[in-house]
Amino acid sequence: MKKIFEIKDLKFYEEEFLDNIEDYDDVIPIIQELSLELNYEEIETVGNNDCCNMTNKNYIVEIPGFLDKEDNFITKDEAEKLTEESEMSLSLFVIRIYKCRECNKWIIDILE
């Protein structure tokens, strides 16, 4: 299997991705670059996961950040160091990764 990235002890493989991974070609490098700094939490959703319909338990990784005028991703920490004028031109952009604890299928969700 082709590992795309790893966050702590969680491995994310291309074959377990639930969507078209090519749609996230611009987001994957951001995740890979930040992967050593990231953590995950365990959450439970209201209903069972669509991937296997066996559990409602997931891992979640959140990468809060922003997009600048040129659509470059800026982490929350980087944004805090910018000047007020630069901050006004930033748009919220949060990358969320959900991974099923039962079948290991995962997705990327973007909050804009």
C-alpha positions in Angstrom: 0.0 0.0 0.0 1.2 3.5 -0.7 1.6 5.6 2.4 0.7 9.3 1.8 1.5 10.6 5.3 1.7 9.7 9.0 0.5 11.6 12.0 1.9 10.2 15.2 1.1 6.5 15.0 -1.6 6.8 12.4 -0.7 5.9 8.8 -2.8 7.2 5.9 -2.7 5.1 2.8 -3.8 6.1 -0.7 -5.8 2.9 -1.1 -7.9 3.7 2.0 -8.9 7.1 0.9 -12.7 7.3 0.3 -12.7 10.0 -2.4 -10.7 10.9 -5.5 -7.3 11.7 -4.0 -6.3 13.8 -7.1 -8.9 16.3 -6.0 -6.7 17.1 -3.0 -3.3 17.4 -4.8 -3.0 20.9 -3.5 -3.8 20.0 0.1 -1.8 16.7 0.5 1.6 18.5 0.4 0.5 20.9 3.2 -0.5 17.9 5.4 2.8 16.1 4.6 4.8 19.2 5.5 3.0 19.7 8.8 2.6 16.0 9.7 5.4 15.9 12.3 3.7 18.7 14.3 0.1 17.4 14.1 -1.9 15.5 16.7 -5.2 13.7 16.5 -8.2 13.2 18.7 -10.7 10.5 19.0 -14.3 11.5 18.4 -17.7 9.8 18.1 -20.3 10.9 15.5 -24.1 10.8 15.9 -24.5 7.8 13.5 -22.4 5.1 12.1 -19.7 5.9 9.5 -20.8 5.5 5.9 -17.5 3.7 5.0 -18.2 0.5 6.9 -21.4 1.1 8.9 -19.9 -0.7 11.9 -18.8 2.2 14.2 -19.3 5.8 14.9 -15.7 6.2 16.3 -13.2 8.2 14.3 -9.8 9.9 14.6 -9.8 13.6 13.6 -6.9 15.9 12.7 -7.5 19.6 12.3 -5.2 22.0 10.7 -6.5 25.5 11.2 -5.2 28.1 8.8 -5.9 30.7 6.2 -5.5 31.4 2.5 -3.8 34.7 1.5 -4.6 36.7 -1.7 -2.5 34.3 -3.8 -4.2 31.2 -2.3 -1.1 30.2 -0.3 -1.9 28.3 2.9 -0.8 30.0 6.1 -1.0 28.2 9.5 -2.7 29.9 12.4 0.7 30.4 14.1 2.1 32.0 11.0 -1.0 34.3 10.7 -0.5 35.5 14.3 2.9 36.9 13.2 1.6 38.9 10.3 0.8 42.6 10.3 -2.8 43.8 10.7 -2.9 44.8 7.0 -1.9 41.3 5.9 -4.4 39.7 8.2 -7.3 41.6 6.6 -6.7 39.8 3.3 -6.8 36.3 4.8 -9.6 33.8 4.3 -10.4 31.0 6.8 -9.2 27.6 5.5 -9.3 24.6 7.9 -8.2 21.2 6.8 -9.9 18.3 8.6 -9.0 14.7 8.2 -11.3 12.0 9.5 -10.2 8.3 9.8 -12.6 5.5 10.8 -11.3 3.5 13.7 -12.9 0.3 12.4 -11.9 0.0 8.8 -9.2 2.7 8.5 -10.9 4.5 5.6 -10.3 8.3 5.6 -11.4 11.5 4.1 -10.3 15.1 3.9 -12.8 17.8 4.6 -12.2 21.5 3.9 -13.9 24.2 6.0 -13.8 27.6 4.2 
